[in-house]
């Protein structure tokens, strides 16, 4: 397992590393957007309750 990860990320050179970092950045972006939407919907539900 360790050898395969080494081959994927370091043998492919900087291109593989850039793709990996872009994927991580995309996931972080999607998680922050989902958290913002969740907070917004909770706020709207709390305003409608009383």
Secondary structure, DSSP 8 states (H G I E B T S, - for coil): -HHHHHIIIIISTHHHHHHHHHHHHHHHHHHHHHHHHHHHHHHHHHHHH-
